[in-house]
């Protein structure tokens, strides 16, 4: 028979384990999506992922119950930013490694965290992130240099992520959890034309649809559920700090699943961006206490 004291460590570890598994699942899903690129391209993979994710979220949250009277513009902006964010992020994976794309995209939420802060010292984290980006930019034309198209697309995804955070907060306050499903359908409307144009009839092949469903489950359904477990049990700032590990986990998953090897300066850049994200989250925690 277990005592309360023996159950406590397992209970305390649950949210950390849930978030770690969520990050592994999310990055594994991106690796799986990259395997769809030769079949239907990044836009096709995006359209499939969002479509299946929208169906899954709709079954849970029933977005048809939403009343669109009043503030509907945050919901529309939330959905459009979601669609463009996924399109540009998946497109960036065609040019740069997974860990690099995630690290560059992370500058979006980092900018939101810093620029909504009232502490001038927090701008040091932006400088650290900019330093990390500088290490990633293709300053030379060597074989190890990253493709500037991938960096530009990941930066666009990061900017959309920033809009997604701000608009999503307003949409969630107005419409509740069902806003996520409704926003996902708006994202589908944004991504689907590009996906069908790029993939053509190949997007409807059974094995492609099955792989797309797998991407949606691994990239959306599983991590979303696990993050909800972690969010209910962890302070918001602790959650943000732990979430900052995503670029490193992405780099490791890219190495294991895709064979993407990073140069030393690229690992250093990822480390700088992670450090900036952790620093911003910790600074926010100290400010709020």
N, C-alpha and C positions, 0 to 999 in steps of 0.2 A: 504493500500500500504506500502511495507517494504522499509525502507531507507537503504542506503549503510552501515550506522553504525550498524543497527540492523542485517544486514546479515553477518557482519564481524565475530562476535563471533561464529556463526554456521560454517562459512567457516574455521575458525581457528581450530575448534574442530573436523572437518571432518577427517583429517589424524590420529589423536589420536584415534578416535572412530573406524576407519577402521583397525588400527593395533591391537587394543584390540579385535575386532571381529575376526581378522585373527588368533590371538593366541588362542582364545576360540574355534574356528572352528578346528584348527590344533590339539589341545589337545583332543577335543571331538572326532575327527576322530581316534586318537590313542586308545581312550577308546572303540570306536565302533569296531575297528580292533581286540581288545583283545577278544571281544565276538565271533570272528570267530575262535579263537584258538581251542576250543573243536571240531570244525567241520573239519578244514583243517590244523591246526597247525600254528605256527608263520611264517614258510617259505611259506606256501600256501597263507596266508593273505598278505605277502609281494609281492608275485608274482602277485596276483590279483590287489593289489593297484597300483603297478608300471605299469602293463599292461593297465589298464583303464586310468591311468594318462597319459601314453604315447599316447594313442589314442586321449585324450582330447587336449593335448598340440600339437599334430600333426595337428589337425584340425585348430588350431590357428596359428601356426608358420610355417607349411609346411616344415619339415626338409629335404625333398627330394631335395630342392633347394641348399642345402649346397654342396660346392665343396671341396673335401677332399685333393686336392693337397696341398703340403706344410706341415704346422704344423697340423697333425692329432693326434699326440700322446697326447697333452693335452686333446683333446676331448675324447679319449679312456680312459685316466686315470680318467677324470671327470665322465664318465659313470660307470666305474668299481667301483670307490669309492662310487658312489651313490647307486649302487646295494648292495655292501657289507655293507654300512652304514645302509640301511633299513633292511637288513637281520639280522644284529647283534642287532640293536635297538629293533626290534619287538621280537627277541628271548629273549632279556633281560627282556621284559615285562612279560614273562612266569615265572620269578623268583623274580622280585622286583616290588614295586609299580611304577606307571607311573611318579609321581613327582620326585622320586629318580632317575629313569632311565634318565629323561630329564636333571636333575641337573648334573649327572655324565657325560652325553654326552656333556654338555656345556663346559667341560674342553677343548675340541678340539678347537673350535673357540677362546676361551679365550687364549689358548697357542699361536695361530696364532697372535692374537692381541698384546700379550706381547713380543713374540720373534721377531716380525718384528718392534718393537719399538726401539728407540735409547736411551731411558731413563732407566737408571739402576733402578731407583725407581719403575718402573713398575713391576719389579720382585717380589715386595711385594704382588702384586695381585695373583701371582702364589702361593706364600706361604699361602695366605689366602684360596685359592681354595684347596690346598693340605690339609690344616687344616680341611676344610669341608669334603673332601674325607675321612680323617682319622676318622671322626665321623661316616661315613657310613660303614666302613669296618667291617666285622664280626669277631671282636677280640675274642668274647666269643661264647658259643654254646647255649645261651638262646633262648627261643621261639621268642623273639623280634629281634634276630640277622638277618641281611639280608643274602641272599644266595650269596656266593662269585661268583657263575656262572653269576648271573645277573649283578653284579658290573663289572666283567671282560668283559662281552659282551657289556655293556654300554660304558666302556672305549674304547673298540675296535671301537664302533660306533663313539665315539668322535674323535679318531684318523683319521677315514675315513672322518669325517666332516671337519677336518683340511685340508686333501688332497683335498677334494671336493671344498673347498673355494679357495685354491691356483690354482688348475687345472681349476676350473670353470671360474675364472677370465681370465685366458689365453685363454680358449676356447671361452668365450664370446667376447673377443676382436678380436679374429680371425674369428669367424663365426657368431657373432651377436646373437639375441634372440633365433634363431632356434637351437642353441647349446643345450638349455635346453631340447627340444623335442628329439633331436638325442641322447643326453646323457641318457635320460630316457629309450630309446629303448635298449641302451647298458646295462643299469641296469637291464632291463627285461631279457636279455640274460644271465646275471649273476644269477639272482634270480630264473628264471623259472625252471631250472632243479631241484633245491632243493625243490621248491614249489610242483612240480608234483610228486617228489619222496615221499615227506612227506604226501601230501593230496590224491594222487591217483585220482580215478575217481570222488571222492566227490567234487573236485574243479569245476567240470562242472555242478553241480546241479543248477537248476534255482534260488532257493532261496539263494544259496551261491553266485552265480554270481551277483544277485541283491544287496546283502549286500556288496560285494566287490566293486561294482560300487558306492554305497553310501560312502564307506570309501574313495575311490579315489576322489570323489567330495568334501567331507568335509575336507579331509586331504591335498588335492593338489589344485584342481581347485579354490575353494572359497578363501582359505588363500593366494594363489598366486596372485589372482586378487586384493584382499584387500591390500596386501603388496605393490603392484605396485602403488596403490592410495596413500599410506602413503609415499613411497619412493620418489615420485615426489614432495611432499609438505613438507617433513621434511629433515633437515640436516642429513647426514649419521651418525654422532655420536649420535645425538638425537635418531635416529631410533635404533641404537645399544643399547643405554641405556634402551629404552622402551622394546626392544626385550628380555632383561635380565629378564623380569618378567615371561617368559615362564615356568620355573620350578615351580614357585609358582602357576601359573594358572593350570599347569598340576597336581600338588598335589591336588588342590581344585576340579578339574574335576574328578580325580581319586576317591576322597572322595564321591562326589555327584553321579557319574555314576556307579562306581564300588565298592563302600563301602570300599575303601582302607584307613585305618586309620594309620597315621604315629606317631611314638614315638617322644618325645620332642627333643631328640638328632638328629633325622632325619630332623625335621623342622629347627633346628639350622644349620645343615649341608647345607641344601638347601639355607638358608639365607646367609651363608658364601660364597657360590659359586655365588649367585646373587650379593652380595656386591662386590666380586672380579670382576665380569663382568662389573658392573656399574662403578667401579673405573677405570678399564682399558679403558672403553669408554670415561669417563670424562677426564682422563689423555691425551688420544689421541686428544680430542677436544682442550684442553688448549695448547697442543704442536703445533697444526696446526694453532692457532690464533696468 
